[in-house]
Amino acid sequence: MRIVFDESEQDALRADARDLVADDPQIAYVLERLAGEGIDLDRITPWEDLRENLGQPPLDDSPSTAHVA
């Protein structure tokens, strides 16, 4: 499954990319690729998998007690 942006959305993404290229070329590159290729939902890595790959604990709804004395 793939999300494809219509022509006006592609134009908006590319305009944003042009605006950001001097300050943040990496984001500009991502926006340009999104405009051209869309999003392949079959290749997306779930957020929790990304966190695990970075060695971060899983997120849950319980309040953090790390900074409580």
A tleap script that builds the chain and sets N, CA, C and O, in Angstrom:
source leaprc.protein.ff14SB
mol = sequence {
  NMET ARG ILE VAL PHE ASP GLU SER GLU GLN
  ASP ALA LEU ARG ALA ASP ALA ARG ASP LEU
  VAL ALA ASP ASP PRO GLN ILE ALA TYR VAL
  LEU GLU ARG LEU ALA GLY GLU GLY ILE ASP
  LEU ASP ARG ILE THR PRO TRP GLU ASP LEU
  ARG GLU ASN LEU GLY GLN PRO PRO LEU ASP
  ASP SER PRO SER THR ALA HIE VAL CALA
}
set mol.1.N position { 0.849 -1.172 0.000 }
set mol.1.CA position { 0.000 0.000 0.000 }
set mol.1.C position { 0.901 1.244 0.000 }
set mol.1.O position { 1.929 1.284 0.677 }
set mol.2.N position { 0.503 2.223 -0.751 }
set mol.2.CA position { 1.305 3.436 -0.896 }
set mol.2.C position { 0.402 4.656 -0.839 }
set mol.2.O position { -0.667 4.692 -1.448 }
set mol.3.N position { 0.862 5.664 -0.086 }
set mol.3.CA position { 0.188 6.963 -0.069 }
set mol.3.C position { 0.851 7.821 -1.137 }
set mol.3.O position { 2.067 8.009 -1.125 }
set mol.4.N position { 0.050 8.338 -2.058 }
set mol.4.CA position { 0.564 9.202 -3.114 }
set mol.4.C position { -0.106 10.563 -2.976 }
set mol.4.O position { -1.321 10.650 -2.800 }
set mol.5.N position { 0.685 11.613 -3.056 }
set mol.5.CA position { 0.157 12.960 -2.906 }
set mol.5.C position { -0.317 13.493 -4.253 }
set mol.5.O position { 0.294 13.225 -5.288 }
set mol.6.N position { -1.424 14.258 -4.226 }
set mol.6.CA position { -1.892 14.849 -5.479 }
set mol.6.C position { -0.957 15.994 -5.869 }
set mol.6.O position { -0.064 16.373 -5.111 }
set mol.7.N position { -1.180 16.529 -7.053 }
set mol.7.CA position { -0.254 17.524 -7.618 }
set mol.7.C position { -0.101 18.765 -6.739 }
set mol.7.O position { 1.010 19.274 -6.583 }
set mol.8.N position { -1.188 19.254 -6.169 }
set mol.8.CA position { -1.091 20.453 -5.326 }
set mol.8.C position { -0.323 20.151 -4.036 }
set mol.8.O position { 0.431 20.996 -3.553 }
set mol.9.N position { -0.508 18.955 -3.479 }
set mol.9.CA position { 0.250 18.565 -2.288 }
set mol.9.C position { 1.732 18.403 -2.605 }
set mol.9.O position { 2.589 18.799 -1.815 }
set mol.10.N position { 2.029 17.821 -3.761 }
set mol.10.CA position { 3.426 17.690 -4.191 }
set mol.10.C position { 4.070 19.066 -4.348 }
set mol.10.O position { 5.204 19.279 -3.920 }
set mol.11.N position { 3.346 19.988 -4.958 }
set mol.11.CA position { 3.871 21.349 -5.132 }
set mol.11.C position { 4.146 22.009 -3.787 }
set mol.11.O position { 5.155 22.695 -3.624 }
set mol.12.N position { 3.248 21.802 -2.819 }
set mol.12.CA position { 3.427 22.386 -1.488 }
set mol.12.C position { 4.637 21.774 -0.790 }
set mol.12.O position { 5.410 22.492 -0.156 }
set mol.13.N position { 4.812 20.455 -0.898 }
set mol.13.CA position { 5.978 19.803 -0.300 }
set mol.13.C position { 7.272 20.311 -0.926 }
set mol.13.O position { 8.258 20.555 -0.230 }
set mol.14.N position { 7.256 20.465 -2.236 }
set mol.14.CA position { 8.467 20.951 -2.921 }
set mol.14.C position { 8.756 22.409 -2.578 }
set mol.14.O position { 9.919 22.794 -2.463 }
set mol.15.N position { 7.720 23.222 -2.415 }
set mol.15.CA position { 7.919 24.623 -2.005 }
set mol.15.C position { 8.529 24.677 -0.607 }
set mol.15.O position { 9.442 25.463 -0.353 }
set mol.16.N position { 8.024 23.845 0.293 }
set mol.16.CA position { 8.593 23.783 1.636 }
set mol.16.C position { 10.044 23.324 1.583 }
set mol.16.O position { 10.887 23.844 2.314 }
set mol.17.N position { 10.339 22.356 0.728 }
set mol.17.CA position { 11.714 21.873 0.581 }
set mol.17.C position { 12.632 22.997 0.110 }
set mol.17.O position { 13.737 23.156 0.628 }
set mol.18.N position { 12.181 23.767 -0.859 }
set mol.18.CA position { 13.003 24.893 -1.343 }
set mol.18.C position { 13.244 25.916 -0.234 }
set mol.18.O position { 14.336 26.475 -0.126 }
set mol.19.N position { 12.222 26.160 0.588 }
set mol.19.CA position { 12.367 27.120 1.685 }
set mol.19.C position { 13.348 26.634 2.745 }
set mol.19.O position { 14.023 27.443 3.383 }
set mol.20.N position { 13.431 25.323 2.937 }
set mol.20.CA position { 14.250 24.768 4.011 }
set mol.20.C position { 15.654 24.350 3.589 }
set mol.20.O position { 16.490 24.071 4.449 }
set mol.21.N position { 15.928 24.300 2.316 }
set mol.21.CA position { 17.181 23.701 1.846 }
set mol.21.C position { 18.426 24.389 2.414 }
set mol.21.O position { 19.412 23.706 2.691 }
set mol.22.N position { 18.416 25.688 2.595 }
set mol.22.CA position { 19.601 26.377 3.130 }
set mol.22.C position { 19.779 26.103 4.620 }
set mol.22.O position { 20.908 25.954 5.089 }
set mol.23.N position { 18.688 26.036 5.361 }
set mol.23.CA position { 18.770 25.858 6.811 }
set mol.23.C position { 18.783 24.397 7.253 }
set mol.23.O position { 19.431 24.054 8.242 }
set mol.24.N position { 18.084 23.550 6.539 }
set mol.24.CA position { 17.975 22.144 6.931 }
set mol.24.C position { 17.874 21.259 5.686 }
set mol.24.O position { 16.787 20.801 5.332 }
set mol.25.N position { 19.015 21.019 5.022 }
set mol.25.CA position { 18.978 20.265 3.765 }
set mol.25.C position { 18.467 18.836 3.917 }
set mol.25.O position { 17.929 18.276 2.961 }
set mol.26.N position { 18.621 18.235 5.092 }
set mol.26.CA position { 18.134 16.866 5.278 }
set mol.26.C position { 16.610 16.815 5.240 }
set mol.26.O position { 16.033 15.927 4.612 }
set mol.27.N position { 15.963 17.757 5.906 }
set mol.27.CA position { 14.496 17.811 5.870 }
set mol.27.C position { 14.021 18.149 4.456 }
set mol.27.O position { 13.030 17.595 3.980 }
set mol.28.N position { 14.726 19.051 3.794 }
set mol.28.CA position { 14.367 19.404 2.420 }
set mol.28.C position { 14.427 18.168 1.513 }
set mol.28.O position { 13.559 17.968 0.663 }
set mol.29.N position { 15.456 17.350 1.705 }
set mol.29.CA position { 15.597 16.121 0.921 }
set mol.29.C position { 14.422 15.171 1.172 }
set mol.29.O position { 13.866 14.603 0.232 }
set mol.30.N position { 14.050 15.004 2.439 }
set mol.30.CA position { 12.931 14.124 2.790 }
set mol.30.C position { 11.632 14.634 2.163 }
set mol.30.O position { 10.860 13.851 1.608 }
set mol.31.N position { 11.391 15.939 2.253 }
set mol.31.CA position { 10.168 16.499 1.663 }
set mol.31.C position { 10.126 16.289 0.155 }
set mol.31.O position { 9.076 15.966 -0.401 }
set mol.32.N position { 11.261 16.471 -0.504 }
set mol.32.CA position { 11.318 16.266 -1.953 }
set mol.32.C position { 11.037 14.807 -2.303 }
set mol.32.O position { 10.316 14.525 -3.260 }
set mol.33.N position { 11.597 13.889 -1.541 }
set mol.33.CA position { 11.345 12.464 -1.794 }
set mol.33.C position { 9.890 12.110 -1.540 }
set mol.33.O position { 9.302 11.337 -2.296 }
set mol.34.N position { 9.295 12.669 -0.477 }
set mol.34.CA position { 7.874 12.422 -0.226 }
set mol.34.C position { 7.028 12.909 -1.387 }
set mol.34.O position { 6.093 12.230 -1.812 }
set mol.35.N position { 7.358 14.083 -1.898 }
set mol.35.CA position { 6.601 14.636 -3.023 }
set mol.35.C position { 6.694 13.719 -4.240 }
set mol.35.O position { 5.696 13.478 -4.919 }
set mol.36.N position { 7.875 13.218 -4.509 }
set mol.36.CA position { 8.082 12.415 -5.710 }
set mol.36.C position { 7.655 10.968 -5.592 }
set mol.36.O position { 7.153 10.383 -6.551 }
set mol.37.N position { 7.854 10.385 -4.411 }
set mol.37.CA position { 7.639 8.952 -4.267 }
set mol.37.C position { 6.438 8.575 -3.412 }
set mol.37.O position { 5.969 7.438 -3.481 }
set mol.38.N position { 5.933 9.500 -2.611 }
set mol.38.CA position { 4.866 9.153 -1.680 }
set mol.38.C position { 5.434 8.370 -0.512 }
set mol.38.O position { 6.624 8.468 -0.212 }
set mol.39.N position { 4.589 7.597 0.143 }
set mol.39.CA position { 4.991 6.819 1.312 }
set mol.39.C position { 4.589 5.373 1.093 }
set mol.39.O position { 3.414 5.072 0.883 }
set mol.40.N position { 5.567 4.479 1.142 }
set mol.40.CA position { 5.313 3.051 1.015 }
set mol.40.C position { 5.007 2.502 2.410 }
set mol.40.O position { 5.921 2.291 3.208 }
set mol.41.N position { 3.735 2.272 2.703 }
set mol.41.CA position { 3.321 1.840 4.030 }
set mol.41.C position { 3.817 0.437 4.378 }
set mol.41.O position { 3.863 0.077 5.554 }
set mol.42.N position { 4.184 -0.351 3.382 }
set mol.42.CA position { 4.692 -1.695 3.642 }
set mol.42.C position { 6.139 -1.669 4.139 }
set mol.42.O position { 6.632 -2.673 4.651 }
set mol.43.N position { 6.814 -0.543 3.994 }
set mol.43.CA position { 8.223 -0.444 4.399 }
set mol.43.C position { 8.431 0.407 5.648 }
set mol.43.O position { 9.572 0.707 5.998 }
set mol.44.N position { 7.369 0.797 6.319 }
set mol.44.CA position { 7.479 1.646 7.495 }
set mol.44.C position { 7.863 0.795 8.708 }
set mol.44.O position { 7.330 -0.295 8.916 }
set mol.45.N position { 8.804 1.323 9.503 }
set mol.45.CA position { 9.205 0.670 10.746 }
set mol.45.C position { 8.383 1.260 11.884 }
set mol.45.O position { 8.354 2.479 12.051 }
set mol.46.N position { 7.719 0.428 12.664 }
set mol.46.CA position { 6.921 0.944 13.782 }
set mol.46.C position { 7.781 1.718 14.788 }
set mol.46.O position { 8.957 1.412 14.985 }
set mol.47.N position { 7.177 2.711 15.410 }
set mol.47.CA position { 7.859 3.589 16.365 }
set mol.47.C position { 8.520 2.786 17.481 }
set mol.47.O position { 9.669 3.056 17.831 }
set mol.48.N position { 7.823 1.815 18.041 }
set mol.48.CA position { 8.392 1.027 19.137 }
set mol.48.C position { 9.611 0.230 18.673 }
set mol.48.O position { 10.553 0.047 19.445 }
set mol.49.N position { 9.608 -0.246 17.427 }
set mol.49.CA position { 10.779 -0.950 16.908 }
set mol.49.C position { 11.965 -0.001 16.785 }
set mol.49.O position { 13.097 -0.381 17.084 }
set mol.50.N position { 11.716 1.229 16.347 }
set mol.50.CA position { 12.793 2.211 16.262 }
set mol.50.C position { 13.364 2.493 17.644 }
set mol.50.O position { 14.583 2.543 17.807 }
set mol.51.N position { 12.510 2.677 18.633 }
set mol.51.CA position { 12.965 2.925 20.006 }
set mol.51.C position { 13.805 1.752 20.509 }
set mol.51.O position { 14.861 1.958 21.107 }
set mol.52.N position { 13.346 0.536 20.272 }
set mol.52.CA position { 14.077 -0.648 20.717 }
set mol.52.C position { 15.448 -0.727 20.039 }
set mol.52.O position { 16.446 -1.049 20.684 }
set mol.53.N position { 15.491 -0.432 18.740 }
set mol.53.CA position { 16.765 -0.458 18.003 }
set mol.53.C position { 17.759 0.557 18.549 }
set mol.53.O position { 18.970 0.360 18.440 }
set mol.54.N position { 17.256 1.647 19.139 }
set mol.54.CA position { 18.113 2.672 19.731 }
set mol.54.C position { 18.410 2.408 21.206 }
set mol.54.O position { 19.090 3.202 21.856 }
set mol.55.N position { 17.901 1.295 21.734 }
set mol.55.CA position { 18.147 0.941 23.115 }
set mol.55.C position { 17.321 1.718 24.118 }
set mol.55.O position { 17.682 1.803 25.292 }
set mol.56.N position { 16.218 2.283 23.665 }
set mol.56.CA position { 15.354 3.049 24.560 }
set mol.56.C position { 14.247 2.148 25.098 }
set mol.56.O position { 13.808 1.223 24.415 }
set mol.57.N position { 13.795 2.419 26.334 }
set mol.57.CA position { 12.724 1.593 26.900 }
set mol.57.C position { 11.405 1.849 26.169 }
set mol.57.O position { 11.214 2.909 25.573 }
set mol.58.N position { 10.501 0.874 26.218 }
set mol.58.CA position { 9.194 1.082 25.576 }
set mol.58.C position { 8.411 2.192 26.260 }
set mol.58.O position { 8.550 2.423 27.461 }
set mol.59.N position { 7.593 2.867 25.482 }
set mol.59.CA position { 6.719 3.887 26.035 }
set mol.59.C position { 5.477 3.218 26.608 }
set mol.59.O position { 4.969 2.243 26.055 }
set mol.60.N position { 5.004 3.751 27.711 }
set mol.60.CA position { 3.726 3.298 28.244 }
set mol.60.C position { 2.999 4.503 28.819 }
set mol.60.O position { 3.522 5.617 28.792 }
set mol.61.N position { 1.817 4.291 29.331 }
set mol.61.CA position { 0.993 5.404 29.826 }
set mol.61.C position { 1.271 5.764 31.283 }
set mol.61.O position { 0.676 6.708 31.802 }
set mol.62.N position { 2.154 5.040 31.950 }
set mol.62.CA position { 2.421 5.345 33.355 }
set mol.62.C position { 3.336 6.559 33.463 }
set mol.62.O position { 4.199 6.774 32.612 }
set mol.63.N position { 3.137 7.360 34.531 }
set mol.63.CA position { 3.971 8.548 34.702 }
set mol.63.C position { 5.412 8.172 35.018 }
set mol.63.O position { 5.671 7.175 35.691 }
set mol.64.N position { 6.326 8.961 34.537 }
set mol.64.CA position { 7.748 8.726 34.775 }
set mol.64.C position { 8.104 9.105 36.207 }
set mol.64.O position { 7.683 10.147 36.709 }
set mol.65.N position { 8.888 8.243 36.858 }
set mol.65.CA position { 9.336 8.538 38.219 }
set mol.65.C position { 10.854 8.708 38.261 }
set mol.65.O position { 11.448 8.667 39.339 }
set mol.66.N position { 11.477 8.894 37.125 }
set mol.66.CA position { 12.929 8.973 37.054 }
set mol.66.C position { 13.474 10.171 37.809 }
set mol.66.O position { 14.577 10.087 38.350 }
set mol.67.N position { 12.756 11.277 37.870 }
set mol.67.CA position { 13.255 12.495 38.498 }
set mol.67.C position { 12.576 12.799 39.833 }
set mol.67.O position { 12.646 13.923 40.330 }
set mol.68.N position { 11.922 11.795 40.405 }
set mol.68.CA position { 11.227 12.002 41.682 }
set mol.68.C position { 12.173 11.645 42.807 }
set mol.68.O position { 12.797 10.584 42.788 }
set mol.69.N position { 12.287 12.546 43.810 }
set mol.69.CA position { 13.194 12.285 44.942 }
set mol.69.C position { 12.524 11.467 46.003 }
set mol.69.O position { 13.138 11.156 47.023 }
savepdb mol mol.pdb
quit
